[in-house]
């Protein structure tokens, strides 16, 4: 997963809206309005417990769904590649592996000088991507789950884009729909690959090689 994209995904307020200040202010405001209405109506009586009003969760935006779909796709790809490495079906070329520290610092050195967001150090990057203590089958299972999640989010996103394309977005909505359909297809294909690899067989390996781990 690209470092900058990862930072955007994890710092985008709308992606984790439930933890945002806007969400809590909305809930507090709605709860206050509900209590005021109950007081005015005279329904709140001494000794009688008042059932808290249910507040509907906000509908996710198009951008939120799009970012969450990409996040799930990246997570599934990482887990799938990690499983292939554990099964010795894929190996990082020695030259790339040897130059990784240098390339990491050259690419992200400028970000290390920023106070916020906190930069990911190379040591933490290596530690967070170490999957030696996981079985390959578990990595494939987790990968399949991530791709399935991406597929479901993508299908939900397509429903929203279809409405927008028929109205205010026009051709822009159609273009976004084509991109999301491709991502849903990739998620579905890689989900099947990851599921098949949980049971080692020549057919599963051949299927994986043909799919080329698209993402």
C-alpha angles and dihedrals in degrees: 000000000000111000096225092047089048091054090050092050094049097041099042104113094210093056092063095029093153089066095046127106090235091059095050093045089052092050093047091048093048092047091050092050090049093052091048091051091050091051093051094048092055093232094121105088131175114267094013114107115230116225110231113247116248114241116208115237113245117260110250116248126239091254092049093053091045093053093045091050091052091047091054091047092052092046092050092048093050092050093046093051090046090054091050089052091051090051090046090239091122132029131183109244110257094239092053091047093049094049097043095100092051094046092047093054094043092052099041102025092105091054091055089072094058121098094208132066093028109244122241110241121219091244092054090045091056093045094049093050097048108115098167092118093055125086115237092238090056091050091050091049091050090047092052090050092051093049091047089052090050090051093052093047090047092052090050089049091051090057091055094045091050090060092046093047090055090052135019100356099051113167091002089063091049091053092050090048091055091052093047092047089056091050091049090051091050092048092050093048095047091045089059090047094051092046092050092049092059086079106048113229138139089250092056092049092048090049090052094049091050092050089052090209093277118200 
